[in-house]
């Protein structure tokens, strides 16, 4: 995968994160991603840096989503 493609994927995952956080009202825990200090707009960072960031962000998102799916479903009356 080319660096430009990784940056695009990184941007898409960041959008998924923001959408997920808006839908659930909670923040995704991703300390590893935050420690890397690589954002989708960090175009000066290396291809490897973006690859590591993509994996860390994807791992944080899937872990959070898996934990949420393990919670029991509660129904509320409107």
Secondary structure, 3 states (H helix, E strand, C coil): CCHHHHHHHHHHHHHHHHHHHHHHCCCCCCHHHHHHCCCCCCCCCCHHHHHHHHHHHHHHHHHHHHHHHCCCCCCCCC
